[in-house]
Amino acid sequence: MVTEEYLKNKINEPLKNKEKLIALRKAFKTTRDRQNENRILFPDLDSRKERLKKSREYSIGNKELLSQAIKNFEKNGFKVFIAKDNDDAVNYIINEIGEEKLVVKSKSNVTKEICLHEKLEEKGIEVIETDLGDYIIQLSNGKPAHPTGPACHLSRYDIAKIFSDAFQINLEPDPLTLTKFGREKIRNYIEKAKVGITGANAICAEEGAAIIINNEGNINLVQMREKKHIIVTSIDKLYPNIEEAINMLKLCTYYATGAPITSYVEIIAGISKTADIEKMLFKGMQGPGEVILVIVDNGRTEAIEKGYKNLFYCIGCGNCLLDCPVYYVVGNEYGYKGYLGGRGTSASYFLDSPDTALENGLYFCTTCNSCELSCPVDIGNSEYSERIREEVTSIEKNFPTHRKIIENIKKSKNPFGEKSKNETKKGTDIVYFRGCMALYREKDIKDSTMKILERAGVSYALIEEVCCGSVALRTGEKELAKELAKENLEKIKQTGVSTVIFSCAGCLRTFLKDYPNFEESQLKLLHSSQYFLKLIKEGKLKIKDGNKIKLTFHDPCHMGRHLKIYEEPRDILKVIPNIELVEMKRTKENSRCCGAGGGVKSLFGELAIAMARERVKDAIEVEAEAIISTCPFCKRNLKDVSEIDVSDLSEILLKYSE
């Protein structure tokens, strides 16, 4: 059973031992720098991504296309096997290997998924990874850190120790020396093996061809083993034709490494053969006598039929990891085998089990959705994380901390379980929805907002509000959120007012995007910053001089990436005399998450704090004297670690208005 304590211990080491993440972060920065450098080589990048999305939409779950692919592969001389699950695939592959006791294989997430390496070794078959990074991981008994750079989290010193310990020698931590040593060891195994196993980046229906990309050249050697080449892939690697697959491969290479194209593109459309002597067909001329294609389902069809199709659009580039705030502070403790980060964790629910999803970080996700902007096919884990949490809670696998919060909401209508502090007030212009954080924890936000409204002569109503339901939604309690929504909307309706403003970005997102039948209410919903700007422009709120200060603005994820509200808070800060607004390097849609969202702050406080520290570093880097935000959760979490002031926009505006 996966417990809170187990998960806290799981992430404790990377949170405390930051040195282990130095190499990973350096590798990610190098990749991002190379992407920026080579962006000019992709003037049609947006159209390529759109083309890829259409191809994935058409291909994933297309049973007719898969049937066409199988037919054409068999026509080209492949043996094709559809494996319904892990055991099905492994048993078939073991049978095909036969009496051989050594196989060499290349990088393949699907083989990791089905535990092929471990299962073969249980049968007495020696398995050697031929990708240098995977070979290093194999020797270390560790976990990969990136789909295309599995050992990027290891320094030269780590790798020197791994090699030295494995082979009882003393190797210097020189990258070239280590690379040559690894190459020689791997090459010796390749030359001895008669069976090679690879994955496939794409299987093309029209041509009956498999495509594999790599930089090291090892795949060409592995696939040319004398006896058999076994290709292990999955049903979501399907493409209509080679042209669409090549478009994917260029994008995958660019996003994975920053390079415009990989060193090798292997297109395998049949077995090696010749008929040069009297037209007599001879198979296995310069390659294997047999090519076997194993296509794994393993829960994918079920996931697609349940509405998770987009989750399997993934092309394995790993670009989402470069921006994931959780991955940045815990590394490869977040993810499932070769499927790393939030997307891999969500996928593991279908590829393995609910417990596997929990163990690999289902509740680590802050739902910030930075992954969607990073992903070339727009996979946003936020949606899937929340949906899968709902499925998990339905089988009573949520954690005690979250259960307590849910019990508090059911009992007291707020996540803190405190007696209601709602004051009600009649008004004719707007309803001010304060939110639980402003009512019970960050009261200065509530007080400053009401004072600003009063200065501007706004007639505002206050209802006896209940929790908006955001906390319930992010932790998998959708039905409870529906009940809360109904209650809040009914109370707002009774005021007769059609405009509602919010101090909390999370509350606003919940009302705008998550409330059922919201459109029928005909309410106009605004963040308080949007309404404040309107008051300033109408001359109802006067701005005055104040002390000189250098500020930076932190975009809350719920308000920024989820609702695309970026400019209004900045416009307010720009019109205030003596305020210098400086932008952090990661800002607006690229803003780094503060770490408090998705129930992470309550369940994994140290994880939330670690992410907050990284955001505060961003502010200090631009020499800001204070951080301003528009979300009480962001304010709270940043304030817990910040050495500079953290305030809500309403608080700073109150100081500079009259």
Buried (B, 14 or more C-beta within 10 A) or exposed (E): EBEBEEBBEBBBEBBEEEEBBEBBBEBBEBBBEBBEEBEEEBEEBEEBBBBBBEBBBBBBBBEEBBEBBBEBBEEBBBBBBBBEEBEBBBEBBBEBBEEBEBBBBBBBBBBBBBBBBEBBEEEEBBBBBBBBBBBBBBBBEBBBBBBBBBBBBBBBEBBBBBBBEBEEEEBEBEEEBBEEBBBEBBBEBBEEBBBBBBBBBBBBBBBBBBBBBBBBEBBBBBBBBBBBBBBBBBBBBBBBBBEBBBBBBBBBBBBBBBBBBBEBBBBBBBBBBEEEEEEEEEBBEEBBBBBBBBBBBBBBBEBBEEEBBBBBBBBBBBBBBBBBBBBBBBBBBBBBBBBBBBBBBBBBBBBBEBBBBBBBBBBBBBBBBBBBBBBBBBBBBBBBBBBBBBBBBBEEBBBEBBBEBBEBBBEBBBBBBBEEEBEEEEBEBBBBBBBBBBBBBBBBBBBBBBBBBEBBEBEBBBBEBBBBBBBBBBBBBBEBBBBBBBBBBEBBBEBEBBBBBBBBBBBBBBBBEBBEEBEEBEBEBBBBBBBBBBBBEEEBBEBEEBEEBBBBBBBBBBBBBBBEBBEBBBBBBEEBEEBBBBBBEBBBBBBBBBBBBBBBBBBBBEBBBBBBBBBBEBBBEEEBBBBBBBBBBBBBBBBBBBEBBBBBBBBBBBEBBE
